[in-house]
Amino acid sequence: MVEKACKNENVDLENELMKLMNNIICRMVMSTRCSEEEDEAQRCKELVEGSMELAGKMALAYFLGPLKKVSCWVFRKQLKEIPRQIDELLEKILKEHEERAKRDGGEGEGKDLMDILLKVYQDKDAEFQISRNHMKAFFVDLFIAGTHTSADSTHWVMALLINHPNVFNKLRGEIESVVGKNRLVEESDIPNLHYLQAIVKETLRLYPLGPFIPRVSCEDCKIGGFDIPKETLVLINLYSIMRDPELWDNPDEFKPERFLVSHKETNRQNHLLGYVPFGGGRRMCPGSHLALTIIHITVASMVQCFDWKVPGEDGDGDGGKVNMEAKSGVIMSMAHPIVCSCGSL
Ligand code: HEM
């Protein structure tokens, strides 16, 4: 990004954010990065994208009921091929980790998640015995659930900031007053960046990445006056809950200030007002803290270091607005990814 800013070239934000989030998860899981030379992480990214696309198509067919069985037949080749390729890649990386651990006698530095799980896997006295398949499934979960979600949410935050220069400037002012002008913003600064946190919260309220969450009724029940028989698939519409005018003042308006209240009050409000971008209950997103940490530090760095502009109608790089339309599908991504200039300060 710095290179592109220096050359005054346009940045494809969706692509850059996806690379960044993939790098972060790859580093956590297996100490590798997603760059041109290191194809393992790049391969992970491609396989995750393939799985997401397939999962989206299958989910759509599933929700349409009778098409469920037909879709398994239509996508049978991909349903076999993608998991086989993921398994092959993960097996290779697991073997490399095992060999490295043997060489280091288990004392190597910089342990990643794979090293930690391998230790539990090899420990015959562990309280819970995990298998190789457990480990692989866990890594796939982390990649599928953790990369697109964080990248797309950051994308929405930047879109709203570009379209609301007053909010952008106020955020930059906050970063300057907390961090100063002589160093880069760090993770430890985040608790003091209240306006930043409010902006991210407000973005996730308006653009929840998973707008619907599925549940299956375990017994006959009534919801909102409707009879729901046992074992019915129910979709909970998080998007509508978070734009419900009964719960939120001017629900369609981007107003981060609504979250600038004391911590205690925010918790009370979130509870009462149905703030549910990460779902709720037992199956609530277990990655919410990680996601927020990543989104906060990414947005703060992008606002601290760069000026963001999308081309205007005359294509002159000034005063343009980002189109906020969402793509149709089970994930709420931007329909028109941002391509913009990012002059560095
Ligand atoms: C802004 C980013 C994210 C958003 C908006 C988000 C949202 C969600 C939502 C709405 C659910 C369904 C919850 C429910 O059914 O009640 C979910 C589930 C899940 N998320 Fe996230 N997520 C994000 C980031 C992450 C990250 C970074 C990870 C892990 C690295 C992660 C891992 C998971 C997993 C494993 C589940 C399934 C939980 C289960 O079924 O028990 N998510 N997420």
Residues whose N, C-alpha, C, O or C-beta is under 5 A from the ligand:
A	BS01	HEM	D141 L142 A145 G146 T149 S150 S153 L209 G210 I213 P277 F278 G279 G280 R282 R283 M284 C285 P286 G287 L290 A291
